[in-house]
């Protein structure tokens, strides 16, 4: 692939409709049946931890983070990560993930989970959670449940069902 100039920007409220169209194009109607998508329907994403990628003024990618609980431990759920098909394989997704994780770490978050392909997400520090340690609220291939510690040891002792809420502070 050729080099491509793109910019990573914080998501703005004006981006919502374009992100929804992008997600619909890249994941299709099957996305509604996925456990991670169903979970995201129950909790709003965190705008200050969500980013878009643009080539000029064209939005070509998006990533969002949402707050969840794993058992009683606070964590973030990454996704959806979506890139326009013609722009895949050019580092946009990895850059979006890096920016989101960097900002989450800067804001004091410790742990991020997602459901996805380990070979792709391992480049961003994700690894498979031990089988049975995290339970999605619906069917999910346990080998695809991945975690990234933003702070060393953040996953130590964490286990349980993922829920889409945090207790009141």
C-alpha positions in Angstrom: 0.0 0.0 0.0 1.1 3.5 -0.6 1.6 6.1 2.1 -1.5 8.0 3.0 -1.8 11.3 4.9 -4.5 11.1 7.4 -5.4 13.0 10.6 -6.7 11.6 13.9 -9.2 13.9 15.5 -11.4 13.8 18.6 -14.9 12.8 17.8 -17.3 15.7 17.8 -21.1 15.6 18.2 -21.4 16.4 14.5 -19.7 13.1 13.6 -22.4 10.8 15.0 -24.5 10.4 11.8 -21.4 9.9 9.6 -20.0 7.3 12.1 -23.3 5.4 12.1 -23.3 5.3 8.3 -19.7 4.1 8.3 -20.5 1.4 10.8 -23.5 0.3 8.8 -21.4 0.1 5.6 -18.5 -1.8 7.2 -20.3 -4.2 9.5 -23.8 -4.5 8.0 -27.0 -5.5 9.7 -25.3 -8.5 11.3 -23.6 -6.2 13.8 -26.9 -6.0 15.8 -26.6 -9.7 16.8 -23.0 -9.5 18.1 -22.6 -9.5 21.9 -20.3 -6.5 21.9 -22.7 -4.4 19.8 -25.6 -5.4 22.1 -23.5 -4.3 25.1 -22.7 -1.0 23.5 -26.5 -0.4 23.0 -26.7 -0.2 26.8 -24.0 2.4 27.5 -23.0 5.6 25.7 -19.5 5.8 24.4 -17.2 8.3 26.0 -16.8 11.2 23.5 -13.4 12.4 24.9 -12.0 8.8 24.4 -13.4 8.4 20.9 -11.7 9.5 17.7 -12.1 9.7 13.9 -9.6 9.5 11.1 -9.8 11.8 8.1 -8.2 12.1 4.7 -8.7 15.7 4.0 -12.3 16.3 5.0 -13.4 12.7 4.3 -14.0 10.6 7.4 -12.4 7.2 6.8 -12.3 5.7 10.2 -13.6 5.8 13.8 -13.0 4.2 17.2 -15.0 4.5 20.4 -14.5 3.5 24.0 -17.3 2.9 26.5 -17.3 2.3 30.2 -18.1 -1.2 31.5 -17.6 -3.4 34.5 -15.9 -6.8 34.5 -17.2 -8.3 37.7 -16.7 -5.3 40.0 -13.7 -3.8 38.2 -14.0 -0.7 36.0 -12.8 -1.1 32.5 -13.4 0.2 29.0 -14.8 -1.6 25.9 -13.1 -0.7 22.6 -15.3 -0.6 19.6 -16.5 -0.4 17.1 -13.3 0.2 15.3 -14.3 0.8 11.7 -12.3 1.8 8.6 -13.7 2.4 5.1 -12.7 -0.6 3.1 -10.6 1.2 0.5 -8.5 2.7 3.3 -7.8 -0.5 5.2 -4.2 -1.8 5.6 -2.7 1.7 5.7 -2.2 2.0 9.5 -5.4 4.0 10.2 -6.9 1.5 12.5 -3.7 1.0 14.5 -3.3 4.8 14.8 -6.9 5.2 16.0 -6.4 2.5 18.6 -3.1 4.0 19.8 -4.6 7.4 20.2 -7.7 6.1 22.1 -5.5 3.9 24.4 -3.0 6.8 25.0 -5.9 9.2 26.0 -7.5 6.6 28.2 -4.2 6.0 30.0 -3.7 9.7 30.4 -7.2 10.1 31.9 -6.4 7.3 34.5 -8.1 4.3 33.0 -6.4 1.0 33.6 -8.0 -1.7 31.5 -9.5 -2.1 28.1 -11.4 -5.1 26.7 -12.7 -6.0 23.2 -13.9 -8.8 21.1 -11.8 -9.2 18.0 -8.9 -10.9 16.2 -5.9 -11.3 18.4 -3.3 -11.2 15.6 -4.5 -7.7 14.6 -5.1 -6.3 18.1 -1.9 -7.8 19.6 0.0 -5.1 17.8 -1.7 -2.6 20.1 -1.0 -4.6 23.3 -4.1 -6.8 23.5 -3.9 -10.4 24.5 -6.4 -13.2 24.9 -8.1 -13.3 28.3 -7.8 -16.7 30.0 -10.8 -18.8 29.0 -13.7 -18.4 31.4 -12.2 -15.3 33.1 -14.5 -12.8 31.3 -18.1 -13.5 30.4 -19.8 -11.5 27.7 -23.5 -10.9 28.1 -24.3 -13.2 25.1 -22.5 -15.5 22.8 -18.9 -14.7 22.1 -16.0 -16.9 21.1 -13.8 -16.9 24.3 -10.6 -16.8 22.1 -11.7 -13.5 20.8 -12.1 -11.8 24.1 -9.0 -9.7 24.4 -7.6 -7.3 27.1 -5.0 -4.6 27.2 -3.6 -3.4 30.5 -3.0 0.4 30.4 -1.3 0.0 33.8 0.9 -3.1 34.5 -1.1 -5.6 36.6 -4.4 -3.9 35.9 -6.0 -7.3 34.9 -4.6 -9.1 38.0 -7.6 -10.5 40.0 -10.2 -9.2 37.5 -12.9 -11.7 36.4 -16.6 -12.0 35.9 -19.4 -10.9 33.7 -19.2 -7.8 31.7 -21.9 -5.2 32.5 -22.6 -1.9 30.8 -22.5 0.3 33.9 -20.2 1.7 36.5 -21.2 2.2 40.1 -21.9 5.8 41.2 -18.7 7.5 42.3 
